[in-house]
């Protein structure tokens, strides 16, 4: 069983809108040296958790993201 904690619907909607419009986001999650700035390519579900597929071959689980800014 996954330890995934679903995120708020409003935040999920924000990610979906950014993916559709191609908006640039600034994201931060644990273990980063600097914030990620880029676009969402896709939102995927696997193994009971949701992930953002980002530019630059990055994938991050939605419940790991701590800071979001849509530019």
Backbone as a printed PyTorch tensor [residue, N CA C, xyz], in Angstrom:
tensor([[[  0.8370,  -1.1810,   0.0000],
         [  0.0000,   0.0000,   0.0000],
         [  0.8850,   1.2490,   0.0000]],

        [[  0.4530,   2.2520,  -0.7140],
         [  1.2090,   3.4950,  -0.8640],
         [  1.0210,   4.3950,   0.3610]],

        [[  2.0380,   5.1850,   0.6660],
         [  1.9370,   6.1790,   1.7340],
         [  1.5700,   7.5520,   1.1710]],

        [[  1.0870,   7.5780,  -0.0690],
         [  0.7280,   8.8250,  -0.7360],
         [ -0.4000,   9.5300,   0.0100]],

        [[ -0.2310,  10.8440,   0.2200],
         [ -1.2520,  11.6940,   0.8260],
         [ -1.8160,  12.5940,  -0.2650]],

        [[ -3.0820,  12.4060,  -0.6600],
         [ -3.6560,  13.2450,  -1.7160],
         [ -3.5350,  14.7270,  -1.3830]],

        [[ -3.2950,  15.5270,  -2.4070],
         [ -3.1730,  16.9730,  -2.2220],
         [ -4.5520,  17.6110,  -2.3420]],

        [[ -4.6480,  18.8650,  -1.9550],
         [ -5.9070,  19.6050,  -2.0450],
         [ -6.3600,  19.6920,  -3.5040]],

        [[ -7.6620,  19.5880,  -3.7040],
         [ -8.2210,  19.6420,  -5.0690],
         [ -7.8600,  20.9470,  -5.7730]],

        [[ -7.8640,  22.0530,  -5.0460],
         [ -7.5360,  23.3530,  -5.6580],
         [ -6.1070,  23.3620,  -6.1820]],

        [[ -5.1860,  22.7560,  -5.4560],
         [ -3.7980,  22.6990,  -5.9130],
         [ -3.6770,  21.7730,  -7.1180]],

        [[ -4.3740,  20.6550,  -7.0790],
         [ -4.3570,  19.7350,  -8.2250],
         [ -4.8920,  20.4390,  -9.4680]],

        [[ -5.9810,  21.2010,  -9.3030],
         [ -6.5440,  21.9710, -10.4200],
         [ -5.5290,  22.9750, -10.9560]],

        [[ -4.7520,  23.5740, -10.0710],
         [ -3.7270,  24.5320, -10.4830],
         [ -2.6540,  23.8340, -11.3230]],

        [[ -2.2530,  22.6350, -10.9170],
         [ -1.2760,  21.8760, -11.6970],
         [ -1.8410,  21.5100, -13.0680]],

        [[ -3.0950,  21.0700, -13.1120],
         [ -3.7100,  20.7190, -14.3930],
         [ -3.7860,  21.9240, -15.3180]],

        [[ -4.1920,  23.0670, -14.7840],
         [ -4.2800,  24.2850, -15.5960],
         [ -2.9020,  24.6850, -16.1190]],

        [[ -1.8850,  24.5870, -15.2900],
         [ -0.5280,  24.9240, -15.7190],
         [ -0.0550,  23.9770, -16.8090]],

        [[ -0.4110,  22.7010, -16.7040],
         [ -0.0150,  21.7320, -17.7290],
         [ -0.6840,  22.0510, -19.0600]],

        [[ -1.9600,  22.3920, -19.0130],
         [ -2.7170,  22.6730, -20.2430],
         [ -2.2570,  23.9660, -20.9080]],

        [[ -1.9880,  24.9990, -20.1010],
         [ -1.6330,  26.3010, -20.6640],
         [ -0.1410,  26.4580, -20.9380]],

        [[  0.6690,  25.5480, -20.4070],
         [  2.1130,  25.6590, -20.5880],
         [  2.7510,  26.7010, -19.7010]],

        [[  2.0790,  27.0340, -18.6050],
         [  2.6000,  28.0440, -17.6810],
         [  3.8970,  27.5660, -17.0250]],

        [[  4.7470,  28.5040, -16.7180],
         [  5.9780,  28.2160, -15.9910],
         [  5.6700,  28.2360, -14.4960]],

        [[  6.2050,  27.2400, -13.7880],
         [  6.0300,  27.1560, -12.3490],
         [  7.3720,  27.1720, -11.6540]],

        [[  7.3490,  27.6110, -10.4140],
         [  8.4960,  27.4780,  -9.5290],
         [  8.0700,  26.5090,  -8.4400]],

        [[  8.8160,  25.4110,  -8.2850],
         [  8.4810,  24.3700,  -7.3190],
         [  9.6710,  24.0960,  -6.4230]],

        [[  9.3820,  23.7230,  -5.1970],
         [ 10.4360,  23.3140,  -4.2690],
         [  9.9530,  22.0670,  -3.5410]],

        [[ 10.8920,  21.1240,  -3.3670],
         [ 10.6290,  19.9060,  -2.6100],
         [ 11.8840,  19.5200,  -1.8610]],

        [[ 11.7810,  18.6690,  -0.8420],
         [ 12.9360,  18.3120,  -0.0170],
         [ 14.0940,  17.7560,  -0.8570]],

        [[ 15.3040,  18.1000,  -0.4470],
         [ 16.4930,  17.5790,  -1.1030],
         [ 16.9870,  18.3960,  -2.2820]],

        [[ 16.3290,  19.4910,  -2.6030],
         [ 16.7510,  20.3480,  -3.7100],
         [ 17.7680,  21.3730,  -3.2500]],

        [[ 18.7140,  21.6750,  -4.1140],
         [ 19.6450,  22.7640,  -3.8380],
         [ 19.0420,  24.1090,  -4.2150]],

        [[ 18.2330,  24.1220,  -5.2740],
         [ 17.6020,  25.3430,  -5.7640],
         [ 16.2020,  25.0030,  -6.2540]],

        [[ 15.2870,  25.9630,  -6.2650],
         [ 13.9380,  25.6940,  -6.7670],
         [ 13.9640,  25.2540,  -8.2300]],

        [[ 12.9930,  24.4350,  -8.6080],
         [ 12.8100,  24.0380, -10.0020],
         [ 11.9660,  25.1080, -10.6690]],

        [[ 12.3680,  25.5710, -11.8230],
         [ 11.5800,  26.5090, -12.6200],
         [ 11.4030,  25.8810, -13.9910]],

        [[ 10.1570,  25.6560, -14.3800],
         [  9.8880,  25.0380, -15.6770],
         [  8.4190,  24.7430, -15.8500]],

        [[  8.1350,  23.8440, -16.7870],
         [  6.7560,  23.5230, -17.1560],
         [  6.4170,  22.0740, -16.8300]],

        [[  5.1200,  21.8560, -16.6320],
         [  4.5980,  20.5050, -16.4310],
         [  4.3040,  19.9170, -17.7980]],

        [[  4.8390,  18.7390, -18.0660],
         [  4.5600,  18.0510, -19.3170],
         [  3.3680,  17.1140, -19.1980]],

        [[  3.1730,  16.5400, -18.0030],
         [  2.0980,  15.5650, -17.8200],
         [  1.8630,  15.3520, -16.3270]],

        [[  0.7010,  14.8410, -15.9950],
         [  0.3870,  14.3820, -14.6500],
         [  0.0470,  12.9100, -14.7820]],

        [[  0.7300,  12.0750, -14.0150],
         [  0.5550,  10.6240, -14.1310],
         [  0.1940,  10.0220, -12.7860]],

        [[ -0.5040,   8.8900, -12.8500],
         [ -0.8120,   8.1030, -11.6590],
         [ -0.1300,   6.7610, -11.8190]],

        [[  0.6510,   6.3640, -10.8070],
         [  1.2480,   5.0370, -10.8020],
         [  1.4720,   4.5910,  -9.3620]],

        [[  1.2620,   3.3370,  -9.1550],
         [  1.4500,   2.7380,  -7.8340],
         [  0.6880,   3.4800,  -6.7380]],

        [[ -0.5020,   3.9820,  -7.0710],
         [ -1.3430,   4.6360,  -6.0830],
         [ -0.9460,   6.0480,  -5.7220]],

        [[ -0.0590,   6.6730,  -6.4900],
         [  0.3750,   8.0430,  -6.2210],
         [  0.3510,   8.8490,  -7.5160]],

        [[  0.2190,  10.1750,  -7.3710],
         [  0.2240,  11.0660,  -8.5340],
         [  1.5660,  11.7760,  -8.6480]],

        [[  1.9970,  11.9780,  -9.8820],
         [  3.3010,  12.5730, -10.1670],
         [  3.1760,  13.6580, -11.2230]],

        [[  4.0220,  14.6970, -11.0870],
         [  4.1990,  15.6650, -12.1620],
         [  5.3920,  15.2090, -12.9830]],

        [[  5.2200,  15.1970, -14.2810],
         [  6.3320,  14.9710, -15.1950],
         [  6.7300,  16.3560, -15.6810]],

        [[  7.9700,  16.7330, -15.3900],
         [  8.4530,  18.0850, -15.6490],
         [  9.4760,  18.1010, -16.7700]],

        [[  9.6890,  19.2770, -17.3240],
         [ 10.7650,  19.4410, -18.2990],
         [ 12.0820,  19.0270, -17.6550]],

        [[ 13.0170,  18.6000, -18.4730],
         [ 14.3330,  18.2350, -17.9670],
         [ 14.3840,  16.8470, -17.3580]],

        [[ 13.4670,  15.9660, -17.7830],
         [ 13.4500,  14.5810, -17.2970],
         [ 13.3120,  14.4700, -15.7900]],

        [[ 12.4810,  15.3010, -15.1980],
         [ 12.2370,  15.2320, -13.7560],
         [ 10.8200,  14.7590, -13.5120]],

        [[ 10.6510,  13.9750, -12.4780],
         [  9.3400,  13.5240, -12.0340],
         [  9.2950,  13.7000, -10.5230]],

        [[  8.2170,  14.3060, -10.0320],
         [  8.0950,  14.5300,  -8.5910],
         [  6.6940,  14.1400,  -8.1340]],

        [[  6.6350,  13.4500,  -7.0240],
         [  5.3500,  13.0560,  -6.4580],
         [  4.6550,  14.2880,  -5.8990]],

        [[  3.3650,  14.4420,  -6.1870],
         [  2.6430,  15.6520,  -5.8160],
         [  2.6870,  15.9470,  -4.3190]],

        [[  2.6120,  14.9380,  -3.4810],
         [  2.5910,  15.1980,  -2.0410],
         [  3.9640,  15.5180,  -1.4630]],

        [[  4.9950,  15.5440,  -2.2950],
         [  6.3420,  15.9150,  -1.8450],
         [  6.6250,  17.4100,  -2.0820]],

        [[  5.8050,  18.0540,  -2.9060],
         [  6.0260,  19.4590,  -3.2580],
         [  5.6410,  20.3470,  -2.0690]],

        [[  6.5400,  21.2490,  -1.7040],
         [  6.3270,  22.1160,  -0.5410],
         [  5.9450,  23.5500,  -0.9280]],

        [[  6.4730,  24.0530,  -2.0400],
         [  6.2210,  25.4330,  -2.4550],
         [  5.8530,  25.4490,  -3.9250]],

        [[  4.8130,  26.1970,  -4.2460],
         [  4.3640,  26.3300,  -5.6410],
         [  4.1210,  27.7950,  -5.9380]],

        [[  4.6680,  28.2330,  -7.0710],
         [  4.3860,  29.5780,  -7.5670],
         [  4.1820,  29.4610,  -9.0610]],

        [[  3.0410,  29.9430,  -9.5610],
         [  2.7810,  29.9570, -10.9960],
         [  3.1600,  31.3290, -11.5030]],

        [[  4.1020,  31.3680, -12.4610],
         [  4.6060,  32.6350, -12.9830],
         [  3.7650,  33.1310, -14.1420]]])
